Amino acid sequence: MKRHIQAALRSALIFPGAGQLYLGKRARALAFAVPTLIAVGVFLSDVLKPVLAIKEQLEIQIAAGEMIDLVAAFLRMRAAALSASGGVHVAVYVLVGCWAVSILDAWLSER
């Protein structure tokens, strides 16, 4: 298999920048990997905070012996995750953009 195809597959299937690293282009690999990691961190922190707060409330109810409506709990967690800040939307765009450009860059690098 040609090197540019292997590089593109690595960027697509492993992580953005993995293909560039395979090609020996460390600076480019970091240029894709660092923003991706930051975007993942922003996404997880903004989405998980409200969900974890609801989880703690459910644990308190369980410890108190109260009955829990699992469907209502799921819907509360889903609503909390969907109502995350605008930073989550930017993080998703950065994540998808880095991934797509990384694949394209790896494909075109060795051609």
Secondary structure, 3 states (H helix, E strand, C coil): CCHHHHHHHHHHHCCCCHHHHHCCCHHHHHHHHHHHHHHHHHHHHHHHHHHHHHHHHHHHHHHCCCCCCHHHHHHHHHHHHHCCCHHHHHHHHHHHHHHHHHHHHHHHHCC
